[in-house]
């Protein structure tokens, strides 16, 4: 039954496109998180709970 459904599937390239989008999203996320230039906003956000009354 599954084989019959897949045989009639009109877009055989669609699963490959979904895999490419999935892979590129997570690779982009890993690259963005590993960049040193992105560390300053993250460290600022980490200190927010401890800076209760102080203005930056």
C-alpha positions in Angstrom: 0.0 0.0 0.0 2.8 2.4 0.9 4.6 1.5 -2.3 1.5 2.2 -4.4 1.1 5.6 -2.8 4.8 6.5 -3.3 4.6 5.4 -6.9 1.8 7.9 -7.6 3.6 10.8 -5.7 3.8 13.6 -8.2 6.8 15.4 -6.9 9.8 13.0 -6.3 12.2 15.9 -5.7 10.2 17.2 -2.7 11.8 15.0 0.0 15.2 15.9 -1.3 14.3 19.6 -1.0 13.0 19.1 2.5 16.3 17.4 3.5 18.3 20.2 2.0 16.3 22.9 3.8 16.6 21.0 7.1 20.4 20.5 6.7 21.0 24.1 5.6 19.0 25.5 8.5 20.9 23.6 11.2 24.3 24.2 9.5 23.5 28.0 9.5 22.4 27.8 13.1 25.7 26.1 14.1 27.8 28.6 12.1 25.9 31.6 13.6 26.4 30.3 17.2 30.1 29.5 16.7 31.0 33.0 15.4 32.8 35.1 18.0 31.1 38.3 16.8 27.8 36.9 18.1 29.0 36.4 21.6 28.5 40.0 22.9 24.7 40.0 22.7 24.6 36.5 24.2 26.8 37.5 27.2 24.7 40.6 27.7 21.5 38.5 27.8 23.1 36.1 30.2 23.8 38.9 32.7 20.3 40.4 32.6 18.9 38.5 35.6 21.8 39.6 37.7 21.7 43.3 36.8 18.5 43.9 38.6 18.7 47.6 39.3 21.8 48.6 37.3 21.5 50.5 34.0 24.0 49.6 31.3 
